[in-house]
């Protein structure tokens, strides 16, 4: 089953149509690392590993949080727990970091897997402790509620309309993604 999941994840990355040259390079690097690693989903096996992130959207716009350690305005996301897929990690991290009940906006069945969400972005970036994150990003619906992050998570978290979120995002690749996703 793990092998099937790894093949599905690799295929979704391979099929991703990049939004720009930065994402094209991230896809190429992710696929190269995927081929090199024994289990790219396991952060314990190698400092290079897959992570999952969620672009939280709702009627109020986009939810961004100020990363506690980095001090940057980013999307929720993090490491994959044992037995999880990248999209399950993205969903869990979004709920843990925002205190909201979230759900995927675009899911389907793929290769015998039910409820696989659409991959909207791939980004390779430096993580903590000398790690490299192969970040797979998905859109989730956060509804209209106020975020209620638990103690220990970032308390600086805001719903922003799309133009404000694009302006506030601290990462150029996130900014490019938000521009692509923003309603016309």
C-alpha positions as CSV (number, residue, x, y, z in Angstrom):
1,X,0.0,0.0,0.0
2,X,2.8,2.4,0.8
3,X,4.4,1.8,-2.6
4,X,1.0,2.5,-4.2
5,X,0.8,5.8,-2.3
6,X,4.3,6.8,-3.3
7,X,3.5,6.0,-7.0
8,X,0.3,8.1,-6.8
9,X,2.1,11.0,-5.2
10,X,4.9,10.9,-7.8
11,X,2.3,10.7,-10.6
12,X,0.4,13.8,-9.3
13,X,3.7,15.7,-9.2
14,X,4.7,14.5,-12.7
15,X,1.3,15.6,-14.1
16,X,1.4,19.0,-12.4
17,X,1.4,21.9,-14.9
18,X,3.7,24.5,-13.4
19,X,2.5,28.1,-13.0
20,X,6.0,29.5,-13.6
21,X,9.7,28.7,-14.0
22,X,10.2,28.5,-10.2
23,X,7.5,25.8,-9.8
24,X,8.9,24.0,-12.9
25,X,12.3,23.8,-11.2
26,X,10.6,22.6,-7.9
27,X,8.8,19.9,-9.8
28,X,12.0,18.7,-11.5
29,X,13.9,18.7,-8.1
30,X,11.0,16.9,-6.4
31,X,10.9,14.1,-9.0
32,X,14.7,13.8,-8.9
33,X,14.7,13.5,-5.1
34,X,11.7,11.1,-5.2
35,X,13.8,8.7,-7.4
36,X,16.8,9.0,-5.0
37,X,15.0,8.5,-1.6
38,X,13.8,5.2,-0.1
39,X,10.7,6.9,1.4
40,X,10.4,10.6,0.5
41,X,7.4,10.9,2.9
42,X,9.4,10.0,6.0
43,X,11.2,12.9,7.6
44,X,13.2,10.6,9.8
45,X,15.0,8.8,7.0
46,X,16.5,11.8,5.1
47,X,16.8,15.6,5.6
48,X,15.1,15.9,2.2
49,X,11.5,14.9,2.4
50,X,7.9,15.7,1.3
51,X,5.7,18.1,3.3
52,X,2.1,19.1,2.9
53,X,0.6,22.6,2.9
54,X,-2.9,24.0,2.7
55,X,-4.0,27.2,1.1
56,X,-7.0,28.0,3.3
57,X,-9.7,29.9,1.4
58,X,-13.3,31.0,2.3
59,X,-15.8,33.7,1.7
60,X,-13.6,36.1,3.5
61,X,-10.6,35.4,1.3
62,X,-7.4,33.7,2.3
63,X,-6.1,32.7,5.7
64,X,-2.4,33.4,6.4
65,X,-0.4,33.0,9.6
66,X,2.8,34.5,10.8
67,X,5.2,31.5,11.2
68,X,6.4,31.4,14.8
69,X,10.0,30.6,14.1
70,X,10.5,32.3,10.7
71,X,8.4,35.4,11.3
72,X,7.0,35.1,7.7
73,X,3.4,35.3,6.6
74,X,2.7,31.9,5.1
75,X,0.1,29.1,4.6
76,X,-0.3,26.3,7.2
77,X,1.6,23.2,6.6
78,X,4.1,20.7,7.9
79,X,5.6,17.3,8.1
80,X,3.8,14.1,7.2
81,X,3.0,11.8,10.1
82,X,3.5,8.0,9.7
83,X,0.7,6.5,7.6
84,X,-0.4,9.8,6.2
85,X,-0.5,11.1,2.6
86,X,0.8,14.6,1.8
87,X,-2.8,15.8,1.4
88,X,-3.9,14.3,4.7
89,X,-0.9,16.1,6.4
90,X,-2.0,19.4,4.7
91,X,-5.5,19.0,6.0
92,X,-4.4,18.0,9.5
93,X,-1.8,20.8,9.7
94,X,-4.4,23.4,8.6
95,X,-6.8,22.3,11.3
96,X,-4.1,22.1,14.0
97,X,-2.6,25.5,13.1
98,X,-5.9,27.4,12.6
99,X,-8.4,25.7,14.9
100,X,-10.8,25.5,12.0
101,X,-12.6,22.6,10.5
102,X,-11.4,22.5,6.9
103,X,-12.2,20.4,3.9
104,X,-10.8,20.0,0.4
105,X,-12.4,22.0,-2.4
106,X,-11.5,19.7,-5.3
107,X,-11.3,16.0,-4.8
108,X,-11.7,12.9,-7.0
109,X,-10.8,9.3,-7.3
110,X,-7.4,8.3,-8.7
111,X,-5.9,4.9,-9.3
112,X,-8.1,3.2,-6.7
113,X,-7.7,6.0,-4.2
114,X,-10.8,7.8,-3.2
115,X,-10.9,11.5,-2.2
116,X,-7.6,12.6,-3.7
117,X,-7.5,16.4,-3.8
118,X,-6.1,18.4,-6.7
119,X,-2.4,19.4,-6.2
120,X,-2.2,23.1,-6.8
121,X,1.5,23.8,-6.3
122,X,4.9,22.2,-5.7
123,X,7.6,24.2,-3.9
124,X,11.1,23.1,-2.8
125,X,12.5,25.2,0.1
126,X,14.8,25.1,3.1
127,X,13.2,23.7,6.2
128,X,14.4,23.8,9.8
129,X,17.4,21.8,11.1
130,X,19.1,21.7,7.7
131,X,16.2,20.0,6.0
132,X,14.9,20.5,2.5
133,X,11.1,20.4,2.1
134,X,9.5,19.1,-1.1
135,X,6.2,20.9,-0.3
136,X,3.0,19.8,-2.0
137,X,0.2,22.4,-1.7
138,X,-3.6,21.9,-1.8
139,X,-6.6,24.2,-1.4
140,X,-8.9,23.7,1.5
141,X,-12.1,25.5,2.4
142,X,-11.9,27.1,5.9
143,X,-15.5,28.3,6.0
144,X,-16.3,31.7,7.4
145,X,-15.4,31.2,11.1
146,X,-12.7,33.2,13.0
147,X,-9.5,31.2,13.4
148,X,-8.9,29.8,16.9
149,X,-5.4,28.5,17.0
150,X,-4.5,26.4,20.0
151,X,-1.8,27.6,22.4
152,X,1.6,26.7,21.0
153,X,0.6,27.6,17.5
154,X,1.0,31.0,15.9
155,X,-1.5,33.5,17.4
156,X,-0.9,35.9,14.5
157,X,-3.4,34.6,12.0
158,X,-5.8,36.5,9.7
159,X,-8.4,36.2,7.0
160,X,-7.3,38.6,4.3
161,X,-9.1,39.5,1.1
162,X,-7.2,38.2,-2.0
163,X,-5.4,41.4,-2.8
164,X,-4.3,41.9,0.8
165,X,-3.2,38.2,1.0
166,X,-1.1,38.6,-2.1
167,X,0.5,41.7,-0.7
168,X,1.1,40.2,2.8
169,X,2.5,36.8,1.7
170,X,6.2,36.7,2.7
171,X,7.3,34.3,0.0
172,X,7.4,35.0,-3.7
173,X,6.3,31.5,-4.7
174,X,3.3,31.7,-2.4
175,X,2.5,35.2,-3.9
176,X,2.7,33.7,-7.4
177,X,0.3,30.9,-6.4
178,X,-2.2,33.2,-4.7
179,X,-2.2,35.4,-7.9
180,X,-3.0,32.3,-9.9
181,X,-5.8,31.1,-7.5
182,X,-7.4,34.5,-7.0
183,X,-10.9,35.0,-8.3
184,X,-11.0,37.2,-11.4
